[in-house]
């Protein structure tokens, strides 16, 4: 019997037939609600486009002579949960291109073992920050390879949320005595990349809602709010070969994070007698407080980036990218447009690098089995204890 035969069928048919029927009904209801929401948003979306300025990508061939470094990383899609601990794996790579020709590449790997106590989300966060740590260290190495442009995956300080949960958490890495030291290391490495003037970040997963916050600030109310993140909105507004800059639109490079906070907190702070400016100040204070809490530094140390959106093809969505303030966008945008992967809308060099370093879903489980196999060879250890230590925490779920 072919053990993989079940993979030939869609997941829908793998659940009980009664549940299949229920999910068909749920999908129909959700489709109707989505239709209503999209129709209601059409007028708001049209008015928003009239209020914003979009620019065309201009031709520029200067990127063809650049050495372009691309750094990406990956970690375990799921932790390997064993009775004796939680395990994760991660890796990072840099690829250096001259135009579109690959000139150099190097790979780096790491693993995490965390205690099987407390919230597993903290272990998950620890793994993501360890991955960011490796990515930043690899990016600094790549800078030493005489690159003209360095592209990192994600924003410079995108690892920040919930870092405070790690400050007192032990880290099984001899370089760091605590999670706080790990966080500071990643923070400082990110600052070095930003200060180099050569690094930019491509942000694939955007959760900010600064356009809604900007609309609230302009109007003094939330009547025209779309309750959609910026990538969702720009997917409707941006046409192919168009780009948008928060720095230009807002006439402020860093206020986008405060506007995003305003979008989610306006109803919380809106009270009789409060002005929109006072509410915006509350939101700015929230942003600054979170930075101090998570990254253990003053906000001015990291609020030195500008964000922009560009759409290089359709139907692929636009993507967000982050640069140092005042960065020359013209050759960078031309590079994005000329090297666009039509399927993803991203630079093909980033897609190729991501593909090379992605860790498969089942790999971490196999890695843990290799650890167990190595231990079984050691005569001074009790085989029963080894087997118990590495038994799956939930034997009903195969990793």
Secondary structure per residue as TSV (DSSP state, phi and psi in degrees):
chain	resnum	aa	ss	phi	psi
A	1	X	-	360.0	136.6
A	2	X	-	-78.8	113.2
A	3	X	T	-66.8	-19.6
A	4	X	T	-96.8	9.4
A	5	X	G	-62.2	-29.1
A	6	X	G	-65.3	-22.6
A	7	X	G	-71.5	-11.5
A	8	X	G	-79.4	-10.5
A	9	X	S	-111.8	148.0
A	10	X	-	-63.9	151.3
A	11	X	G	-61.1	-25.0
A	12	X	G	-57.6	-38.5
A	13	X	G	-82.9	-1.1
A	14	X	G	-89.0	-5.3
A	15	X	S	-104.8	160.9
A	16	X	-	-54.7	146.3
A	17	X	H	-59.5	-36.0
A	18	X	H	-64.3	-39.4
A	19	X	H	-67.8	-35.3
A	20	X	H	-58.6	-45.6
A	21	X	H	-61.8	-42.5
A	22	X	H	-63.3	-40.4
A	23	X	H	-70.8	-31.0
A	24	X	H	-62.1	-42.1
A	25	X	H	-66.2	-41.3
A	26	X	H	-64.4	-39.3
A	27	X	H	-64.1	-38.6
A	28	X	H	-64.5	-42.4
A	29	X	H	-65.8	-42.6
A	30	X	H	-65.0	-36.8
A	31	X	H	-62.5	-41.2
A	32	X	H	-65.5	-42.3
A	33	X	H	-66.3	-38.2
A	34	X	H	-66.4	-40.2
A	35	X	H	-58.9	-46.3
A	36	X	H	-61.0	-44.0
A	37	X	H	-65.2	-42.5
A	38	X	H	-66.6	-39.0
A	39	X	H	-65.6	-39.3
A	40	X	H	-65.9	-31.3
A	41	X	H	-81.8	-15.0
A	42	X	H	-57.7	-45.6
A	43	X	H	-67.9	-42.4
A	44	X	H	-61.9	-40.5
A	45	X	H	-65.8	-41.2
A	46	X	H	-63.5	-42.9
A	47	X	H	-67.5	-35.9
A	48	X	H	-65.8	-41.7
A	49	X	H	-60.2	-36.1
A	50	X	H	-66.5	-24.4
A	51	X	H	-89.2	-12.4
A	52	X	S	-107.7	158.7
A	53	X	-	-111.7	125.5
A	54	X	-	-115.9	143.1
A	55	X	E	-118.3	155.7
A	56	X	E	-90.2	144.0
A	57	X	-	-69.0	128.8
A	58	X	-	-97.7	147.9
A	59	X	-	-69.4	140.4
A	60	X	-	-163.6	119.8
A	61	X	-	-97.9	6.5
A	62	X	G	-63.0	-25.7
A	63	X	G	-65.5	-21.9
A	64	X	G	-64.5	-22.1
A	65	X	G	-97.0	-1.1
A	66	X	-	-77.7	149.0
A	67	X	E	-92.0	117.3
A	68	X	E	-113.2	116.9
A	69	X	E	-93.8	136.9
A	70	X	E	-125.3	124.2
A	71	X	E	-117.8	131.4
A	72	X	E	-144.7	159.1
A	73	X	E	-141.2	172.4
A	74	X	E	-155.2	149.7
A	75	X	E	-135.9	176.9
A	76	X	-	-57.6	124.2
A	77	X	S	-58.4	-33.7
A	78	X	S	-136.4	147.4
A	79	X	-	-73.0	148.7
A	80	X	E	-88.7	107.5
A	81	X	E	-94.5	109.4
A	82	X	E	-115.5	162.6
A	83	X	T	-57.6	-36.4
A	84	X	T	-90.4	-0.9
A	85	X	E	166.0	172.3
A	86	X	E	-110.6	133.6
A	87	X	E	-124.3	144.3
A	88	X	E	-144.5	157.7
A	89	X	E	-128.7	155.3
A	90	X	E	-155.2	162.2
A	91	X	E	-156.0	165.9
A	92	X	E	-151.0	159.3
A	93	X	E	-147.9	154.8
A	94	X	E	-122.0	139.4
A	95	X	E	-118.9	136.1
A	96	X	E	-116.9	126.3
A	97	X	E	-116.0	147.7
A	98	X	E	-111.1	105.1
A	99	X	T	67.5	-115.8
A	100	X	T	-111.5	6.0
A	101	X	E	-91.2	126.3
A	102	X	E	-73.4	124.0
A	103	X	E	-104.8	-39.5
A	104	X	E	-146.5	153.9
A	105	X	E	-154.9	149.1
A	106	X	E	-150.3	150.7
A	107	X	E	-127.3	147.9
A	108	X	E	-140.4	146.0
A	109	X	E	-134.1	157.8
A	110	X	E	-154.4	163.6
A	111	X	E	-138.1	155.8
A	112	X	E	-127.5	135.0
A	113	X	E	-124.3	122.4
A	114	X	E	-124.7	160.9
A	115	X	-	-68.3	147.2
A	116	X	S	-88.7	53.8
A	117	X	S	-139.5	155.4
A	118	X	S	73.8	-168.3
A	119	X	-	-73.0	125.6
A	120	X	H	-66.6	-21.3
A	121	X	H	-65.6	-28.7
A	122	X	H	-69.8	-39.0
A	123	X	H	-63.1	-39.9
A	124	X	H	-64.0	-40.7
A	125	X	H	-66.3	-40.6
A	126	X	H	-58.9	-43.2
A	127	X	H	-62.7	-41.4
A	128	X	H	-66.9	-36.2
A	129	X	H	-74.2	-35.6
A	130	X	H	-62.2	-38.8
A	131	X	H	-63.7	-45.2
A	132	X	H	-61.1	-37.5
A	133	X	H	-60.9	-47.4
A	134	X	H	-64.4	-42.1
A	135	X	H	-59.7	-43.5
A	136	X	H	-66.6	-42.1
A	137	X	H	-62.5	-40.8
A	138	X	H	-67.2	-38.7
A	139	X	H	-63.4	-39.2
A	140	X	H	-66.7	-36.0
A	141	X	H	-63.7	-41.6
A	142	X	H	-63.6	-36.8
A	143	X	H	-58.7	-32.6
A	144	X	T	-71.8	-9.2
A	145	X	T	-91.0	22.5
A	146	X	T	59.9	51.7
A	147	X	-	-91.5	151.5
A	148	X	S	-91.2	-28.6
A	149	X	E	-140.2	136.6
A	150	X	E	-124.7	120.2
A	151	X	E	-104.1	122.6
A	152	X	E	-108.0	155.1
A	153	X	E	-86.5	114.9
A	154	X	S	98.5	176.5
A	155	X	-	-81.5	162.9
A	156	X	T	-59.3	-40.3
A	157	X	T	-120.1	31.1
A	158	X	T	-68.0	-13.8
A	159	X	T	-78.8	-9.0
A	160	X	-	-57.7	-47.2
A	161	X	T	-52.4	130.7
A	162	X	T	68.6	14.7
A	163	X	G	-62.7	-24.9
A	164	X	G	-61.6	-24.6
A	165	X	G	-69.5	-14.3
A	166	X	G	-99.2	-11.6
A	167	X	T	-54.0	-40.9
A	168	X	T	-103.7	11.6
A	169	X	S	-87.5	135.1
A	170	X	-	-67.8	146.3
A	171	X	-	-123.9	122.6
A	172	X	S	-84.1	61.3
A	173	X	-	-141.6	120.2
A	174	X	T	-63.6	-15.9
A	175	X	T	-73.5	-22.6
A	176	X	-	-126.3	128.9
A	177	X	S	-81.2	-17.6
A	178	X	S	-157.3	170.3
A	179	X	H	-63.3	-31.6
A	180	X	H	-61.4	-41.3
A	181	X	H	-65.9	-37.9
A	182	X	H	-61.3	-47.9
A	183	X	H	-60.5	-44.2
A	184	X	H	-62.0	-38.6
A	185	X	H	-63.3	-45.7
A	186	X	H	-66.3	-40.1
A	187	X	H	-58.4	-49.6
A	188	X	H	-68.5	-36.6
A	189	X	H	-65.1	-37.7
A	190	X	H	-66.1	-38.9
A	191	X	H	-62.2	-41.3
A	192	X	H	-61.9	-41.7
A	193	X	H	-61.8	-45.9
A	194	X	H	-62.7	-43.1
A	195	X	H	-70.0	-17.7
A	196	X	T	-65.2	-24.7
A	197	X	S	76.5	-0.8
A	198	X	-	-107.4	-14.5
A	199	X	E	-96.5	141.5
A	200	X	E	-136.0	157.2
A	201	X	E	-115.9	137.2
A	202	X	E	-104.0	121.1
A	203	X	E	-107.2	110.0
A	204	X	S	-84.0	-40.8
A	205	X	S	-104.8	106.2
A	206	X	-	-108.6	127.4
A	207	X	-	-116.6	-4.3
A	208	X	-	-67.2	149.8
A	209	X	-	-127.9	47.9
A	210	X	H	-69.2	-28.2
A	211	X	H	-64.4	-40.4
A	212	X	H	-63.2	-42.7
A	213	X	H	-64.7	-40.0
A	214	X	H	-62.6	-41.5
A	215	X	H	-62.5	-43.3
A	216	X	H	-61.0	-43.5
A	217	X	H	-64.2	-42.2
A	218	X	H	-68.0	-42.5
A	219	X	H	-88.2	-22.3
A	220	X	S	79.4	8.9
A	221	X	S	-157.5	176.4
A	222	X	S	-109.4	26.3
A	223	X	T	-65.1	-30.7
A	224	X	T	-103.1	11.9
A	225	X	-	-69.9	140.5
A	226	X	-	-96.1	-18.1
A	227	X	-	55.8	44.5
A	228	X	-	-134.3	147.7
A	229	X	-	-72.8	165.2
A	230	X	H	-62.5	-37.8
A	231	X	H	-63.7	-39.9
A	232	X	H	-61.6	-44.7
A	233	X	H	-66.7	-45.9
A	234	X	H	-67.5	-25.7
A	235	X	H	-63.3	-26.8
A	236	X	H	-89.6	-29.9
A	237	X	H	-95.2	-38.3
A	238	X	-	-79.2	131.5
A	239	X	-	-94.3	162.0
A	240	X	T	-55.6	139.7
A	241	X	T	68.3	23.1
A	242	X	E	-111.8	152.0
A	243	X	E	-139.8	161.0
A	244	X	E	-138.6	141.3
A	245	X	E	-123.9	123.9
A	246	X	H	-60.0	-38.7
A	247	X	H	-57.9	-40.9
A	248	X	H	-77.6	-45.0
A	249	X	H	-67.5	-42.6
A	250	X	H	-89.9	-11.0
A	251	X	S	56.9	30.4
A	252	X	-	-158.3	131.0
A	253	X	S	-76.0	-30.1
A	254	X	S	-117.0	1.1
A	255	X	T	-72.4	-10.7
A	256	X	H	-57.8	-35.1
A	257	X	H	-70.8	-34.7
A	258	X	H	-69.3	-40.7
A	259	X	H	-62.5	-39.0
A	260	X	H	-63.4	-40.0
A	261	X	H	-65.5	-38.8
A	262	X	H	-60.6	-39.3
A	263	X	H	-61.0	-36.7
A	264	X	H	-90.6	-21.4
A	265	X	H	-110.6	-2.5
A	266	X	H	-55.1	-46.9
A	267	X	H	-66.4	-26.8
A	268	X	H	-71.7	-39.5
A	269	X	H	-94.1	-16.8
A	270	X	-	-68.7	113.1
A	271	X	-	-138.4	153.4
A	272	X	T	-55.9	132.1
A	273	X	T	93.7	-14.9
A	274	X	-	-87.6	134.5
A	275	X	-	-87.1	161.7
A	276	X	H	-64.8	-31.3
A	277	X	H	-68.8	-37.5
A	278	X	H	-68.6	-36.2
A	279	X	H	-66.8	-41.2
A	280	X	H	-61.6	-36.6
A	281	X	H	-65.8	-41.6
A	282	X	H	-55.5	-45.2
A	283	X	H	-65.3	-41.6
A	284	X	H	-61.2	-41.1
A	285	X	H	-63.2	-37.2
A	286	X	H	-61.5	-46.9
A	287	X	H	-59.1	-46.7
A	288	X	H	-65.5	-39.0
A	289	X	H	-63.1	-41.8
A	290	X	H	-64.7	-38.0
A	291	X	H	-64.6	-47.2
A	292	X	H	-59.9	-42.7
A	293	X	H	-67.2	-45.1
A	294	X	H	-82.1	-44.3
A	295	X	H	-104.2	-3.3
A	296	X	S	57.3	44.4
A	297	X	S	-152.3	169.2
A	298	X	-	-76.9	143.3
A	299	X	G	-54.8	-36.2
A	300	X	G	-62.3	-18.5
A	301	X	G	-72.3	-24.8
A	302	X	T	-121.8	-14.5
A	303	X	-	-81.8	66.6
A	304	X	-	-132.0	32.9
A	305	X	E	-126.9	156.6
A	306	X	E	-117.1	148.7
A	307	X	E	-120.1	148.5
A	308	X	E	-145.2	161.5
A	309	X	E	-124.9	146.2
A	310	X	E	-143.4	145.0
A	311	X	E	-121.5	119.4
A	312	X	-	-99.1	-20.4
A	313	X	S	-156.1	166.4
A	314	X	S	-132.4	138.3
A	315	X	S	-90.5	5.8
A	316	X	S	-57.6	143.0
A	317	X	-	-74.0	162.7
A	318	X	-	-70.4	166.3
A	319	X	E	-131.9	156.5
A	320	X	E	-95.8	143.8
A	321	X	E	-138.8	151.3
A	322	X	E	-120.2	136.1
A	323	X	E	-134.6	165.4
A	324	X	E	-61.4	154.0
A	325	X	T	-62.1	135.2
A	326	X	T	79.0	12.7
A	327	X	-	-65.1	142.0
A	328	X	-	-74.1	107.5
A	329	X	H	-83.3	-23.3
A	330	X	H	-57.2	-54.8
A	331	X	H	-67.3	-31.7
A	332	X	H	-66.0	-45.6
A	333	X	H	-63.6	-38.4
A	334	X	H	-63.0	-38.9
A	335	X	H	-62.6	-46.0
A	336	X	H	-57.6	-46.9
A	337	X	H	-66.0	-39.2
A	338	X	H	-76.0	-26.3
A	339	X	T	-109.9	17.4
A	340	X	B	-66.1	132.1
A	341	X	-	-83.5	113.4
A	342	X	T	-59.6	-25.3
A	343	X	T	-75.4	-35.6
A	344	X	T	-110.0	-19.9
A	345	X	S	81.2	-1.7
A	346	X	S	-98.2	162.6
A	347	X	B	-58.4	133.9
A	348	X	H	-64.7	-26.7
A	349	X	H	-63.7	-36.6
A	350	X	H	-70.3	-39.6
A	351	X	H	-63.4	-42.2
A	352	X	H	-65.7	-40.6
A	353	X	H	-66.5	-43.6
A	354	X	H	-60.1	-43.3
A	355	X	H	-61.4	-37.9
A	356	X	H	-71.7	-27.3
A	357	X	H	-107.7	-4.6
A	358	X	-	-63.6	128.9
A	359	X	-	-87.4	124.7
A	360	X	-	-63.4	157.0
A	361	X	T	-57.2	-43.8
A	362	X	T	-87.8	-0.4
A	363	X	H	-65.0	-42.2
A	364	X	H	-63.7	-38.0
A	365	X	H	-60.6	-41.2
A	366	X	H	-67.5	-34.9
A	367	X	H	-62.8	-43.3
A	368	X	H	-66.1	-37.1
A	369	X	H	-63.4	-34.0
A	370	X	H	-67.4	-39.0
A	371	X	H	-59.7	-46.5
A	372	X	H	-60.8	-41.9
A	373	X	H	-63.6	-37.6
A	374	X	H	-66.0	-40.3
A	375	X	H	-68.6	-35.5
A	376	X	H	-62.1	-27.2
A	377	X	T	-73.5	-13.3
A	378	X	-	-88.2	115.1
A	379	X	T	-68.7	-19.8
A	380	X	T	-86.5	3.7
A	381	X	S	-109.5	145.1
A	382	X	-	-77.5	122.5
A	383	X	H	-63.5	-34.0
A	384	X	H	-64.1	-43.7
A	385	X	H	-65.2	-38.3
A	386	X	H	-62.4	-47.0
A	387	X	H	-62.5	-40.6
A	388	X	H	-64.3	-43.7
A	389	X	H	-59.4	-37.5
A	390	X	T	-101.4	9.4
A	391	X	S	-67.4	139.4
A	392	X	B	-58.8	137.1
A	393	X	S	-62.0	-36.0
A	394	X	S	-123.8	94.1
A	395	X	T	-64.9	-12.2
A	396	X	T	-78.1	-18.4
A	397	X	S	-110.3	117.4
A	398	X	-	-83.3	132.6
A	399	X	-	-78.7	360.0
